Amino acid sequence: MAKDLEVSDEMRKKIAEANADAIKREGLNPDAVEPWEDGYRTAERDDAFEWWYFDAQFDDGSTCVITYNTKTNIKPSGPLEPSILFIARSAEGERKSSFWKGEPGDLTASADACDVRIGPSWVKGNLENYQLHAEADELVADLRIKRVAPSWRPGAAVTYLDPGKKKFFAWVVPVPYGTVEGELEVAGSRRPVKGTVYHDHNWGNFMLAQMLDHWYWGRAHVGDFSIIFSQLTSAGIFGLGAVKMHVFFLAKGEEILTDDGLPLHLVTADFIKGPGDRAYPTRLDLTWEAEEGSVRMAIRNPKLLEAIDGLGDTPARQPPLMHLITSPYYYDFEADLELDVDLKGVKAHEQGRVIYEQMLFHKKASGD
């Protein structure tokens, strides 16, 4: 059974010192995310993957997800395989998905800011504003994004998951919440769209299943609050066994109220069987408590939007054998959210919607 990472005052102090050292070592501004952090971070490495992820919810009830990938995270030491994953869902729930994969020469990107081109698709931005064009088979998007909530990174962005600090996974969130408008084309039918958007950027150099058992990750914007949360459960690192590690971001308007994940606690309950013979909870309760105050989130009535077999794109002859080693499965949900905030003089009760995912890397992953 996985356990929460127990953090004493002394350990908290050491974590803060280590985080400050890491920010200095990575050359980061401790007070703000800078445009170069959304640039090409693995250009000088041949052992790492990287992606830029955009997730939009439009006012008409439709959605689209676009990911610009340098290569698959299953083979971080393999050659560049630039690709575009494009998923569009209508308000009625009809799903269209396309995957465009090119050659190494189809990728160009800047290390100074987000300026990525993969074949006919591209994205450019400076944290505050983005423009993107994406096309894959019958799906085309031309979108303009404006950031509303402040750009953010958890700690020094990079998390090392081995004692020698060689295996890492990194995460920066240039747009925790923003507005989007433009045009979306599905099967030759083009229409204007307008709504809200989330954008993050990840890079790393190891197969995630080697270090992680499962994770929950979610985001929401309710009232004037923008929220990001995650719980990563390790497969056993640093000799500690399976440990739950938390990330939490809460902003009110343009002010970050907290990004301290240490006090976060997640309880999951009422599991039911889902696709792929896996299980997921129908009740999630998140509690954040510290001297400064408390935050509580109750997630209920999840609607399963996506269920993906992580080995589904491997050659047909391989999955039965591969599933004996690892069995990655991904669930994506939309659910009801009830939020209570009593923190730093801010008191509020809000209700809205939350988008969250459950990633299971191994067949026996409990998902707790």
Secondary structure, 3 states (H helix, E strand, C coil): CCEECCCCHHHHHHHHHHHHHHHHHCCCCCCCCCHHHHCCCCCCCCCCEEEEEEEEEECCCCEEEEEEECCCCCCCCCCCCCEEEEEEECCCCCEEEEEEECCHHHEEECCCCEEEEECCEEEEECCCEEEEEEEECCEEEEEEEEECCCCECCCCCEEECCCCCCCEEEEEEEEEEEEEEEEEEECCEEEEEEEEEEEEEEEECCCHHHCEEEEEEEEEEECCEEEEEEEEEECCCCCCCCEEEEEEEEEECCEEEECCCCCEEEEEEEEEEEHHHEEEEEEEEEEEEECCEEEEEEEEEEEEEEEEECCCCCCCCCHHHHHHHCCCEEEEEEEEEEEEEEECCEEEEEEEEEEEEEEECCCCCCCC
